[in-house]
Amino acid sequence: MERVYNFSAGPSMLPVPVLEKAAEEMLCYGTSGMSVMEMSHRSPEYDAIIKDAEAMLRKLLNIPDNYKVLFLQGGASTQFAAVPLNLMKRTGKADYVVTGQFSGKAFKEAVKLGYDAKCIATTKDDNFDHIPKITPDMVRPDAAYVHVCYNNTIYGTKYPEVPDTGDVPLVADMSSCILSEPVDVSKFAVIYAGAQKNMAPAGMTLVIVREDMLDFAEEKMPTMLEWKIMAENGSMYNTPPCYTIYIAKLVYEWLLSIGGLEEMKRRNVKKAKLLYDYLDNQDYYIVPVKKESRSMMNVTFVTGDPDLDKKFATEASANGLKNLKGHRSVGGMRASIYNAMPYEGVEKLVAFMKEFAKNNPKK
Ligand SMILES: *Cc1c(COP(=O)(O)O)cnc(C)c1O
């Protein structure tokens, strides 16, 4: 069977060369005589894999030396709790920007843990159709950190620039935009991302944390959530998500081989432009988010008629364009065009959209 174009928001497409390499090495990795899945995480072979993964990631993102790279478990959602548990003790309070479901969950988690967490801006009343402008005067100067979700996977919005929080450390959930373009890591105190959107299969969460953020963990901290302990143990306090880290390594290798994140950004801009240019020059589909807040990774659009939206997703699927149904809170369609989505996939989608609009006039 032929591979389809999978527009799923996550888990999502992986680069074909990565899947091929994994298939090639499935039964015997190097001279080990076993699969990476079967390998001790303490073996020299695996030690090289995890060290290479970190080295390649550092190169791709140009991560400064005073940052630790952690490969953890529990998904980005576990970090919603880990962030306050690791950082609140700095000053006892933290500020949150709520621009969608995931940032809302992160905020709620801090509140649930009993902390002084404050929502300093939200676009909830506009159904999260844009990113609010953040200025230092909005932030409590004694906040331990400001938390943002950099790319809102469900709504299809992204910060057009790094928010300015003055001297207050910035923490960002980058699950759905990590590695899509270069980012100045030094502007963030902590970056975290679940792997299954743009990096690897599910099972691994990346945390990039500045060293001066490692000294504020709660006394009664669950060990598995404490970044400092994970950093001191090279992400191997316990068994790490071995196979997912190995696939992430192959993805990093692939990104470096095509020319790194500058080249990845060029490709992603080209794909997103094709789709948005079409959307901006027709009047059948509506983009529910404001132009200046648009995501390059998750593109949302609606016909305005739920029955037509449903028909669209069904017919697209029959044409090899899968998982275009939007999230239930937005409705309509969502095309997730992560790194691994080829340009041809977006070309096919636009061609299908034109055809569908022609064949299904609105009443
Ligand atoms: C998918 C997603 C999450 C949740 O990730 P899990 O790994 O499923 O916990 C959190 N934040 C963002 C921005 C996401 O896209």
The ligand as an ORCA input file, in Angstrom:
! r2SCAN-3c Opt
* xyz 0 1
  C       0.179     17.916     22.303
  C       0.539     19.044     23.168
  C       0.629     18.918     24.562
  C       0.313     17.634     25.275
  O       1.339     16.757     25.044
  P       1.370     15.299     25.722
  O       2.716     14.829     25.306
  O       0.246     14.536     25.114
  O       1.234     15.464     27.168
  C       1.010     20.020     25.298
  N       1.270     21.186     24.711
  C       1.188     21.361     23.381
  C       1.490     22.686     22.786
  C       0.824     20.298     22.563
  O       0.732     20.459     21.247
*
